[in-house]
């Protein structure tokens, strides 16, 4: 027994003494310590992770091999070789193979081993653009990403619409650290790209809080649920507790307006005994108004707002011909006098004044080696001050014209007391404001643990977005009387003469000039459980579930904002159109990823969703990748189905809306929802989910560590696409239910949401990089990326509701189709060069914006402009508007004054390139219009509101109309 004990003791000692204690530090290529790096003795279960200073200690076999791995960084194997100290540097970002968190719900994979096209942008690349907001930075980094700033579109000024692959803002899912971000409360309802849709407010995310961005350019509904038809954007937040910086930035346009000033702070700290961390960002900014109005045409103004045709049809109330002639003469004088004082008609359009305060924190805590909790939270407040169109003194003269008021000058004479007068005391109109207060928040708390090789992730996310509006310097011009009152003076219970006092005028001369039209609010709560395991060295599995509840609220405006017709320029939400609306859904998925061989990967996912308001959706996805030539070339492909649930905004929004109708001036239309009595009266069907089929195929080549290229073809088919219809007007018969709805609500037209069309979109994405080219003492990097749209069009006929079809109209007209399919650049490319030399870094980026085409409202039925018979029109557009191909060049200069201080100068659009457009003829009538200067001028007035939006038309464009922008920043690293 003693011998056995001695032998066992000697064996234990030999084993103990054969182990070697190794210590070291793991850093990134900038020398920053990396906490949480996994260090495993190869072939064993022996492992540790680095602490928050990036250090570690492990006992290993002196002849063993250590494997270092960390999400977002390339793995590295290092032989021990009896070394007691091993310091390791891991490469991240675009330097090596990024470990990606999107693309698979099983275990993460690197970029070159992924079967899907994914863009990865580090925070430095976003900052290098010099753009003020995150969405605008993406505009100049991702070719398939587009955003547009609209000139004047009410609530749209709070949040610019964006999209990937021309699919609209509602078809890209936004994640923060892998968790779903809430939608915005804003529904785009004006004539701009993104019309009828909503998306998350990514402009609210402070750029200094972002570590990197992963953009999956592929349908991913099976993996992530609704809204992922076009792709997924995953925003990874900074998690370094030991580094921080403060940045002061300022800027101005070349015209001397649009001044910006901002300050941001990003910092972090450890928690406890280096077991936890938090990283926080605070950002304050202010952007002043930049105004780019056009010169207004007097002929167009006179014809739209003043001119009374003496040849009006019989039975039309009108003064005699002599009074009409006098009124038209005086009216033209009024127009000319006003425009001589204000050539731009007092309009303000361009970039609104915006103030923002942003707060964000990201943190985590290690309970033990296998379990940790994590959290992040953000709050953003944004104030936007914009304007409606200027109300000139002659706008409604024809409406007020009568034989007793032949010159129409006395139209609402009380307005002289309401608003400022001109230099001679005359009424000169007024400029209503549109002001928005936006609040956006999101927060996630989660728990991760590993047990028996299984990875468990449980989380809860809450988020919301609210937008409250204000209208100032306006008035309610409608005649509404207060209720009559009865005072029973004789106390006899009988109405005697003189006891009833008629109601008084509530508005017009008694109207307030400030209004609270209400607003909108959206919130969601999301619970997730995700489980993944590496079953074998070749197979990993992921399974999970999500429960989500959503609430959309339409906030009632004050009485004066909607009563009668409401505040001029923006009517408030009526009580019957307001309220809270809720739904919930449950979804579950199964994901299997199998390496058939070392080079051949197959990944499959299935998902089932069940919505409380429209039922179930089942979708699937399969993708594959094959590597060859020693991993230098990769071919990949995916095929999937997808869906997008109609948003609560689309189902329940109902309101009156002011808009400019070419040739008719300002009109009030109605947006009716699909569950309203009006919808039932008009037999408008309730909304169903969109369904999609996505196909992607491509290849990647990694020639060496400095040269790589990827090319991907995509094809996206969407069935039952949800659109906001065009404005449906009265019928010729005048006695249909449609006419009744218009007449009873004093509306010029109605619009509504409907599953109206099937669409097909296809194109090619290209990304290429060539790095570390030695030129003199510095290094030069090149990048080229591009997107080309092959096909983007309607597939089949429009699905019109019966009432619309019977009225000879369509819910989708040429203008709508242009907004869906041709209002984004046909192609876009970004060529960037970056040169590092000493303490300087120089960057030069050229962004090519291909042509975009609009068929603006008003360009149909132009026969009358060239002496033709309007009855001969086919109802289609005779002209289109094409924005020309342009290249925008941005220059950036960074100077590292010390190890801690960096000064950056960005000159965006250094060559002062501005959007330019021209008419294109589509019919013989269009040819005749372009050959007639007067007719072409009329067409120009139709789409620019008589020249107010001469540079951008009424629909906006994809790069700034403000010209050259100068931005200067000073960054101090702690």
KAJOUR-V82661 format. One record per residue. NEAR is the number of other ideal C-beta (glycine too) atoms within 12 Angstrom. D_FIRST is the distance of its C-alpha to the first C-alpha in Angstrom with 2 decimals. Layout:
<<NEAR	D_FIRST> <NEAR	D_FIRST>>
This chain:
<<7	0.00> <8	3.81> <9	5.35> <10	5.06> <11	6.20> <12	8.57> <13	9.83> <14	10.57> <14	12.19> <14	14.21> <14	15.24> <14	16.39> <13	18.22> <12	19.88> <13	21.05> <13	22.28> <14	24.10> <18	25.65> <23	27.55> <24	31.03> <22	32.97> <33	36.52> <26	39.46> <31	43.09> <28	46.24> <41	47.88> <30	51.70> <32	54.63> <20	57.26> <20	59.18> <16	56.25> <28	55.67> <31	52.04> <42	50.79> <37	48.74> <37	46.67> <41	45.94> <30	42.98> <42	40.54> <27	37.98> <28	35.52> <23	36.87> <16	34.83> <17	32.55> <13	32.94> <22	32.42> <26	35.70> <30	37.76> <31	41.46> <34	43.73> <30	44.95> <36	48.66> <25	49.00> <33	47.68> <28	44.51> <37	40.92> <20	37.40> <34	34.68> <25	31.38> <35	31.52> <24	30.52> <21	32.63> <17	33.98> <29	34.63> <24	38.00> <39	39.26> <30	41.80> <38	44.31> <31	46.48> <35	48.98> <32	51.75> <39	55.04> <38	53.50> <30	52.49> <30	48.77> <30	47.34> <20	44.29> <28	43.12> <19	40.50> <30	38.16> <17	38.17> <17	36.04> <21	38.78> <18	37.85> <19	41.26> <32	42.95> <25	46.28> <35	47.80> <27	51.32> <39	51.98> <28	55.44> <35	57.17> <32	60.50> <34	62.54> <26	60.67> <28	57.99> <33	57.02> <38	57.28> <34	54.81> <34	57.25> <40	56.94> <39	59.89> <50	60.32> <44	57.21> <45	55.69> <37	52.35> <37	50.53> <34	52.70> <35	53.80> <34	55.43> <41	59.18> <35	59.14> <35	56.80> <41	58.76> <44	61.06> <48	63.66> <49	66.13> <46	65.02> <43	66.64> <42	64.63> <37	66.52> <30	64.89> <37	66.46> <34	68.03> <35	70.00> <36	71.37> <37	72.40> <36	74.07> <38	76.71> <37	78.27> <38	78.89> <45	78.95> <37	77.03> <42	74.05> <39	76.12> <39	78.65> <38	75.88> <37	74.61> <41	78.20> <45	78.16> <41	74.65> <43	74.30> <44	77.14> <44	76.63> <41	76.68> <43	80.13> <42	81.51> <42	85.10> <45	86.91> <38	89.86> <44	93.09> <43	93.98> <41	92.20> <41	91.70> <44	88.07> <40	86.97> <42	87.41> <43	84.27> <45	82.01> <42	82.84> <50	81.98> <45	79.43> <45	77.96> <47	75.90> <47	77.52> <47	80.76> <47	79.20> <43	80.13> <46	78.05> <42	76.74> <44	74.89> <48	72.39> <42	69.38> <46	68.32> <41	64.71> <45	63.31> <45	59.65> <39	59.59> <44	61.22> <39	64.76> <41	67.48> <44	70.35> <44	73.77> <48	76.80> <43	79.36> <46	82.07> <44	83.70> <41	85.83> <39	89.20> <39	91.61> <43	92.75> <46	89.95> <41	87.00> <41	84.36> <43	87.08> <43	85.77> <43	82.13> <46	79.66> <43	76.53> <43	74.02> <44	75.32> <45	73.35> <41	75.87> <45	74.42> <44	71.06> <44	71.05> <45	70.46> <41	68.55> <44	65.85> <40	65.13> <42	62.28> <38	63.28> <42	65.07> <41	64.03> <43	66.89> <49	66.12> <45	69.33> <52	68.81> <52	69.18> <51	66.10> <44	67.08> <45	64.27> <50	61.71> <48	63.39> <42	66.13> <43	69.85> <46	71.73> <48	69.64> <51	72.22> <45	73.03> <46	69.63> <45	67.26> <46	67.23> <40	63.96> <43	64.38> <37	61.17> <43	61.39> <38	60.29> <38	56.83> <39	56.50> <35	56.04> <28	56.54> <32	59.88> <27	63.30> <30	66.95> <26	70.42> <36	73.32> <26	77.04> <34	79.25> <26	82.96> <34	85.35> <25	88.86> <31	90.84> <23	93.45> <23	96.09> <17	94.90> <24	93.61> <34	90.29> <27	88.79> <37	85.05> <25	82.93> <33	79.30> <27	76.28> <34	72.65> <28	69.40> <38	65.94> <29	62.92> <32	59.42> <21	56.70> <27	53.03> <22	51.74> <17	48.96> <11	46.24> <23	47.42> <24	46.34> <27	49.85> <37	53.27> <31	56.86> <40	59.74> <32	63.30> <39	66.78> <28	70.17> <38	73.32> <28	76.99> <36	79.85> <26	83.59> <39	85.72> <26	89.47> <29	92.01> <33	93.11> <30	96.35> <34	97.73> <33	100.74> <31	103.27> <25	107.07> <37	108.48> <29	111.32> <31	114.40> <22	115.59> <36	112.31> <40	112.30> <32	115.91> <29	115.37> <36	112.16> <41	113.20> <38	116.96> <31	119.02> <35	120.85> <17	122.17> <18	125.82> <11	125.34> <17	122.98> <9	123.26> <7	125.95> <6	124.83> <13	122.45> <14	123.35> <23	124.73> <24	127.56> <16	130.55> <17	130.49> <14	132.21> <23	129.63> <28	126.83> <19	128.31> <23	128.64> <36	125.08> <31	123.66> <21	125.60> <27	124.50> <39	120.96> <27	120.80> <24	122.11> <34	119.36> <35	116.68> <22	118.16> <24	118.53> <35	114.94> <32	113.42> <17	115.63> <22	113.87> <27	110.40> <21	110.03> <29	106.47> <38	107.67> <31	105.36> <37	102.28> <33	98.84> <41	96.34> <35	93.49> <39	90.25> <40	90.04> <29	89.02> <38	85.34> <26	83.15> <39	79.42> <27	76.50> <39	73.01> <30	69.66> <42	66.25> <35	62.63> <40	59.41> <34	55.96> <34	52.32> <27	49.18> <30	45.50> <18	43.66> <15	40.37> <23	39.43> <21	40.47> <22	43.31> <29	46.60> <26	50.04> <36	53.27> <34	56.94> <42	60.34> <30	63.79> <42	67.30> <31	70.76> <44	74.00> <28	77.54> <40	80.39> <27	84.13> <38	86.57> <30	90.33> <41	92.39> <36	95.87> <43	97.76> <41	100.85> <37	103.74> <36	106.32> <42	109.62> <40	112.86> <43	114.19> <40	111.19> <24	112.50> <37	116.21> <30	117.01> <21	115.35> <26	117.54> <33	120.69> <21	123.72> <18	127.52> <12	127.66> <22	125.15> <26	126.17> <29	124.27> <38	121.10> <26	120.62> <19	120.29> <31	117.12> <34	115.12> <17	117.13> <19	114.80> <32	112.29> <22	114.45> <18	113.19> <29	109.61> <28	108.83> <19	110.06> <17	113.49> <21	114.65> <11	116.70> <11	119.86> <10	118.47> <21	117.98> <30	114.98> <29	112.55> <40	109.72> <33	106.18> <33	102.59> <41	100.03> <35	96.50> <40	93.30> <36	90.39> <40	86.85> <31	83.90> <37	80.61> <33	77.26> <42	74.13> <34	70.58> <44	67.20> <32	63.70> <38	60.31> <27	57.03> <31	53.92> <26	50.20> <32	47.87> <24	44.25> <26	41.71> <14	39.22> <13	37.35> <19	39.74> <21	42.81> <29	45.35> <25	47.30> <34	50.55> <27	52.55> <32	55.78> <27	59.08> <35	62.23> <29	65.59> <40	68.70> <34	72.44> <46	75.69> <34	78.98> <44	82.40> <33	85.27> <45	88.71> <33	91.81> <43	95.33> <28	97.74> <32	101.29> <41	102.18> <35	104.11> <38	104.54> <37	107.88> <26	108.14> <19	110.77> <22	109.01> <18	110.67> <18	109.04> <12	109.68> <13	113.14> <15	113.43> <18	115.63> <13	116.82> <14	118.66> <16	121.27> <13	123.38> <9	120.40> <9	121.82> <10	118.96> <12	121.22> <16	121.15> <14	124.41> <9	125.91> <12	124.29> <18	121.13> <16	118.92> <15	117.84> <13	116.83> <16	113.44> <16	113.30> <19	112.00> <22	108.27> <33	107.88> <27	110.09> <20	111.70> <23	109.33> <34	106.18> <27	103.26> <30	102.33> <23	98.57> <36	96.50> <28	93.00> <47	92.62> <37	89.07> <39	86.17> <46	83.08> <37	79.39> <44	76.33> <31	72.81> <40	69.68> <27	66.21> <39	63.46> <28	59.98> <35	57.57> <27	54.17> <37	52.85> <29	49.57> <31	48.38> <23	45.37> <23	44.51> <20	43.65> <13	42.88> <13	43.62> <20	47.12> <22	48.00> <30	48.41> <29	49.90> <37	51.80> <27	53.16> <34	55.03> <27	57.84> <36	60.60> <27	62.82> <36	65.94> <27	68.89> <39	72.05> <30	75.10> <39	78.39> <29	81.05> <38	84.72> <29	85.97> <25	89.54> <32	92.11> <28	94.74> <26	97.94> <32	100.15> <41	97.72> <34	98.30> <30	101.37> <29	104.30> <33	102.70> <39	100.69> <44	100.41> <45	102.14> <42	99.61> <46	96.52> <45	96.82> <40	94.21> <38	91.99> <28	93.94> <18	92.40> <18	92.53> <34	90.63> <28	87.95> <25	84.79> <18	81.02> <31	79.57> <22	75.99> <28	73.74> <23	70.07> <35	68.05> <25	64.61> <38	63.10> <30	59.92> <37	58.76> <27	56.23> <35	55.58> <32	53.67> <39	53.32> <27	52.13> <27	51.77> <17	52.77> <15	52.15> <15	51.48> <23	55.25> <21	56.44> <36	56.06> <29	57.39> <42	57.53> <30	58.95> <43	59.74> <27	61.41> <38	62.70> <25	64.50> <36	66.58> <26	68.42> <31	71.22> <19	72.88> <28	76.35> <30	76.58> <17	73.64> <20	70.92> <33	70.33> <23	67.89> <37	67.30> <29	65.03> <44	64.26> <31	62.83> <44	62.42> <30	61.10> <42	60.58> <26	60.22> <29	59.46> <18	60.38> <15	61.15> <13	57.83> <23	58.35> <19	61.73> <23	63.65> <37	62.98> <26	65.06> <40	64.64> <29	66.40> <44	66.28> <31	68.19> <40	68.19> <33	70.18> <45	70.75> <45	72.64> <46	74.17> <43	74.95> <42	78.33> <45	77.82> <43	78.99> <43	81.49> <44	83.10> <36	83.20> <37	84.68> <42	86.68> <38	90.39> <43	92.91> <40	96.27> <42	96.09> <37	98.62> <37	98.97> <42	101.53> <27	103.19> <34	105.07> <28	108.78> <24	108.36> <33	106.89> <31	104.41> <28	103.67> <33	101.46> <37	99.27> <39	96.89> <42	93.26> <39	92.55> <39	89.10> <36	88.08> <26	87.70> <28	91.02> <19	94.21> <30	95.92> <31	93.33> <19	93.91> <22	97.64> <35	97.28> <22	94.78> <37	92.19> <26	88.87> <25	85.62> <34	83.11> <28	80.26> <37	77.35> <44	77.89> <29	75.97> <42	75.12> <31	73.87> <45	72.40> <27	71.92> <42	70.63> <29	70.05> <35	69.51> <30	67.78> <38	66.16> <26	66.05> <30	63.87> <18	65.40> <15	63.23> <19	61.76> <22	65.32> <21	67.35> <33	66.91> <28	69.23> <37	69.09> <28	71.87> <42	71.78> <31	74.37> <44	74.45> <31	76.49> <48	76.59> <32	78.57> <42	79.14> <27	80.77> <29	82.55> <46	82.50> <45	83.49> <42	86.52> <46	88.85> <41	92.19> <37	95.23> <39	97.98> <41	99.71> <31	103.35> <24	106.18> <24	107.57> <13	111.12> <14	111.82> <14	110.84> <13	110.15> <25	106.60> <29	103.60> <40	102.59> <25	105.96> <21	105.62> <34	102.28> <32	103.76> <19	106.95> <15	105.37> <30	102.94> <19	105.39> <32	103.19> <28	104.21> <34	101.28> <47	97.88> <46	94.54> <47	91.32> <43	87.92> <43	87.62> <37	85.37> <39	88.16> <33	87.02> <27	84.54> <39	83.77> <29	82.22> <40	80.91> <28	79.62> <37	79.13> <31	77.10> <43	74.80> <32	74.15> <37	71.83> <27	71.55> <36	70.13> <26	70.42> <28	68.58> <20	68.14> <19	71.34> <14	71.86> <16	75.41> <11	76.08> <12	73.55> <19	72.79> <22	71.30> <25	73.21> <32	71.90> <27	73.93> <38	73.48> <27	75.67> <39	75.34> <32	77.82> <41	78.61> <27	81.41> <35	82.63> <20	83.68> <23	84.58> <36	84.91> <23	87.31> <29	88.07> <25	87.14> <17	89.81> <13	92.36> <28	92.13> <27	91.24> <29	94.08> <33	94.45> <18	97.52> <32	99.60> <34	99.09> <21	99.88> <19	103.00> <28	104.16> <17	104.01> <28	101.29> <32	97.66> <38	94.58> <39	93.78> <35	96.57> <34	96.77> <43	95.70> <38	92.59> <32	91.64> <40	92.07> <40	89.75> <42	87.10> <33	87.38> <34	89.28> <42	88.98> <46	85.85> <43	86.07> <30	86.33> <29	84.08> <41	82.31> <32	80.63> <41	79.00> <29	78.99> <36	77.11> <29	76.68> <33	74.51> <27	74.67> <26	72.42> <19	73.73> <15	72.69> <18	73.00> <22	75.15> <29	74.49> <29	77.40> <37	77.40> <29	80.21> <38	80.03> <29	82.72> <43	82.66> <30	84.95> <37	86.19> <29	87.83> <28	90.86> <40	90.83> <37	93.52> <43	94.98> <38	97.61> <46	98.62> <38	100.31> <37	104.05> <44	104.12> <35	105.07> <31	108.65> <43	110.33> <24	113.43> <22	115.60> <33	114.91> <30	116.75> <15	119.51> <22	117.77> <12	117.46> <17	114.17> <10	114.50> <17	113.78> <22	110.28> <18	107.28> <20	105.28> <23	102.94> <36	102.62> <39	105.35> <42	103.54> <35	99.99> <42	98.71> <28	96.47> <37	94.60> <24	94.56> <25	91.53> <29	90.57> <23	88.07> <40	86.75> <28	85.44> <40	83.07> <31	82.36> <36	79.50> <29	78.96> <30	75.89> <22	75.77> <21	72.56> <17	74.25> <13	70.94> <13	67.28> <16	68.05> <21	71.66> <30	73.00> <25	76.63> <33	77.48> <28	80.94> <37	81.44> <30	84.83> <41	84.67> <35	87.44> <27	88.66> <20	91.60> <22	92.82> <30	92.67> <26	94.03> <37	94.05> <21	97.13> <32	98.32> <22	101.19> <35	102.78> <28	102.23> <26	104.73> <25	103.52> <28	106.89> <19	110.55> <33	111.11> <33	108.43> <20	110.29> <24	113.49> <36	111.86> <29	110.51> <16	113.97> <22	115.60> <14	114.81> <20	115.82> <29	113.71> <26	110.70> <24	111.14> <31	111.10> <41	107.92> <37	106.39> <38	107.34> <42	105.80> <43	102.27> <37	102.33> <45	104.00> <42	107.18> <32	105.36> <43	103.01> <43	99.98> <32	101.60> <30	98.52> <40	95.88> <49	97.97> <43	96.76> <45	93.33> <43	91.59> <42	89.79> <42	86.41> <43	86.85> <40	88.50> <40	92.24> <41	92.00> <29	92.09> <30	90.25> <40	87.61> <31	86.43> <40	83.04> <28	81.58> <37	78.19> <26	76.28> <31	72.48> <24	70.35> <23	66.57> <19	64.51>>
